[in-house]
Amino acid sequence: MSITQLSAQEIVQYCPELSALLIDAVEGGASVSFLAPLAREAADAYWHGVSADVARGTRMVFIARVDGQMAGCVHLAIATQPNANHRAEIQKLLVHSAYRRRGLATRLMAAAEEAAQKLGRSLVVLDTEQDSHAERLYERLGYQRVGVIPEFARSSTGALHGTVLFYKQLGMG
Ligand SMILES: CC(C)(COP(=O)(O)OP(=O)(O)OC[C@H]1O[C@@H](n2cnc3c(N)ncnc32)[C@H](O)[C@@H]1OP(=O)(O)O)[C@@H](O)C(=O)NCCC(=O)NCCS
């Protein structure tokens, strides 16, 4: 398994694989911004927007490959407000359903946190679906639970669910 950071150009190049990863998560019921069924064109358009963010320097994208196959990704969204230059947000942590429970998400999160530290971002925030596997994962990775907003978002099936807010302060030494 390898973890690599993608350039804006590589995101466009790998768009078919990245869209397949996103569609797999949405079809599996994950709450990751989209409703099912997610059309390939909509997924491609999303990744082109991500590529533009990476080109602007407001986002970093890391992927996991297993035997050469696209198996997972995570984004680090870098806050741009002058009063938030110590902060970053984890988004779109996705592991393909064929590669789960092998520690890929854990490795991807370590890569994103290391990148945040290198950028001098000492505070990482994220949110996730209440009672999801991801909620357990973040607790296990040392994220502090702030609270739950009831009925904040829809899962990909359309059902409203609570969203848990988390943060983690990274040691900068
Ligand atoms: C949540 C997700 C990213 C986890 O990826 P993963 O690579 O399987 O996670 P890991 O193997 O690193 O799991 C680490 C720990 O998280 C917890 N965990 C992860 N998946 C779990 C599951 N299905 N059931 C129970 N606990 C789980 C466990 O504590 C696990 O440790 P263990 O395997 O030693 O018990 C993956 O299930 C996924 O992509 N889901 C759909 C998309 C999604 O919801 N993303 C989160 C958006 S905020």
The ligand as an SDF file (V2000), in Angstrom:
LIG
                    3D

 48 50  0  0  0  0  0  0  0  0999 V2000
  -14.9390    5.2600    7.5390 C   0  0  0  0  0  0  0  0  0  0  0  0
  -13.9060    4.6580    6.5560 C   0  0  0  0  0  0  0  0  0  0  0  0
  -13.1200    5.7950    5.9380 C   0  0  0  0  0  0  0  0  0  0  0  0
  -12.9420    3.7510    7.3740 C   0  0  0  0  0  0  0  0  0  0  0  0
  -11.9170    3.2900    6.4910 O   0  0  0  0  0  0  0  0  0  0  0  0
  -11.0330    2.0130    6.8440 P   0  0  0  0  0  0  0  0  0  0  0  0
   -9.8140    2.0420    5.9810 O   0  0  0  0  0  0  0  0  0  0  0  0
  -11.8660    0.7990    6.7950 O   0  0  0  0  0  0  0  0  0  0  0  0
  -10.6220    2.3300    8.3540 O   0  0  0  0  0  0  0  0  0  0  0  0
   -9.4320    1.6430    9.1850 P   0  0  0  0  0  0  0  0  0  0  0  0
   -9.1720    0.2660    8.6800 O   0  0  0  0  0  0  0  0  0  0  0  0
   -8.2710    2.5860    9.2470 O   0  0  0  0  0  0  0  0  0  0  0  0
  -10.1330    1.5360   10.6200 O   0  0  0  0  0  0  0  0  0  0  0  0
   -9.5850    2.0750   11.7820 C   0  0  0  0  0  0  0  0  0  0  0  0
  -10.5660    1.9080   12.9370 C   0  0  0  0  0  0  0  0  0  0  0  0
  -11.8050    2.6050   12.6990 O   0  0  0  0  0  0  0  0  0  0  0  0
  -12.9020    1.8330   13.2410 C   0  0  0  0  0  0  0  0  0  0  0  0
  -13.7110    1.2990   12.1190 N   0  0  0  0  0  0  0  0  0  0  0  0
  -13.5070    1.5160   10.7930 C   0  0  0  0  0  0  0  0  0  0  0  0
  -14.4430    0.8600   10.0760 N   0  0  0  0  0  0  0  0  0  0  0  0
  -15.2550    0.2240   10.9600 C   0  0  0  0  0  0  0  0  0  0  0  0
  -16.3860   -0.6170   10.8250 C   0  0  0  0  0  0  0  0  0  0  0  0
  -16.8650   -0.9690    9.6240 N   0  0  0  0  0  0  0  0  0  0  0  0
  -16.9780   -1.0760   11.9570 N   0  0  0  0  0  0  0  0  0  0  0  0
  -16.5000   -0.7560   13.1770 C   0  0  0  0  0  0  0  0  0  0  0  0
  -15.3950    0.0300   13.3710 N   0  0  0  0  0  0  0  0  0  0  0  0
  -14.7940    0.5120   12.2770 C   0  0  0  0  0  0  0  0  0  0  0  0
  -12.2650    0.6690   13.9930 C   0  0  0  0  0  0  0  0  0  0  0  0
  -11.9660    1.1440   15.2960 O   0  0  0  0  0  0  0  0  0  0  0  0
  -10.9910    0.4740   13.1630 C   0  0  0  0  0  0  0  0  0  0  0  0
   -9.9830   -0.2130   13.8540 O   0  0  0  0  0  0  0  0  0  0  0  0
   -9.9190   -1.8300   13.8210 P   0  0  0  0  0  0  0  0  0  0  0  0
  -10.0770   -2.2630   12.3890 O   0  0  0  0  0  0  0  0  0  0  0  0
   -8.5660   -2.1360   14.4010 O   0  0  0  0  0  0  0  0  0  0  0  0
  -11.0720   -2.2640   14.6890 O   0  0  0  0  0  0  0  0  0  0  0  0
  -14.5950    3.7860    5.4790 C   0  0  0  0  0  0  0  0  0  0  0  0
  -15.4730    2.8810    6.0970 O   0  0  0  0  0  0  0  0  0  0  0  0
  -15.3480    4.5970    4.4440 C   0  0  0  0  0  0  0  0  0  0  0  0
  -14.7750    5.0570    3.4540 O   0  0  0  0  0  0  0  0  0  0  0  0
  -16.6750    4.7810    4.6330 N   0  0  0  0  0  0  0  0  0  0  0  0
  -17.5000    5.5000    3.6580 C   0  0  0  0  0  0  0  0  0  0  0  0
  -17.1300    6.9520    3.5310 C   0  0  0  0  0  0  0  0  0  0  0  0
  -17.2450    7.7020    4.8260 C   0  0  0  0  0  0  0  0  0  0  0  0
  -18.2150    7.6000    5.5390 O   0  0  0  0  0  0  0  0  0  0  0  0
  -16.2130    8.5110    5.1100 N   0  0  0  0  0  0  0  0  0  0  0  0
  -16.1610    9.3800    6.2570 C   0  0  0  0  0  0  0  0  0  0  0  0
  -16.5790   10.7390    5.8310 C   0  0  0  0  0  0  0  0  0  0  0  0
  -16.4670   11.8730    7.2050 S   0  0  0  0  0  0  0  0  0  0  0  0
  1  2  1  0
  2  3  1  0
  2  4  1  0
  2 36  1  0
  4  5  1  0
  5  6  1  0
  6  7  2  0
  6  8  1  0
  6  9  1  0
  9 10  1  0
 10 11  2  0
 10 12  1  0
 10 13  1  0
 13 14  1  0
 14 15  1  0
 15 16  1  0
 15 30  1  0
 16 17  1  0
 17 18  1  0
 17 28  1  0
 18 19  1  0
 18 27  1  0
 19 20  2  0
 20 21  1  0
 21 22  1  0
 21 27  2  0
 22 23  1  0
 22 24  2  0
 24 25  1  0
 25 26  2  0
 26 27  1  0
 28 29  1  0
 28 30  1  0
 30 31  1  0
 31 32  1  0
 32 33  2  0
 32 34  1  0
 32 35  1  0
 36 37  1  0
 36 38  1  0
 38 39  2  0
 38 40  1  0
 40 41  1  0
 41 42  1  0
 42 43  1  0
 43 44  2  0
 43 45  1  0
 45 46  1  0
 46 47  1  0
 47 48  1  0
M  END
$$$$
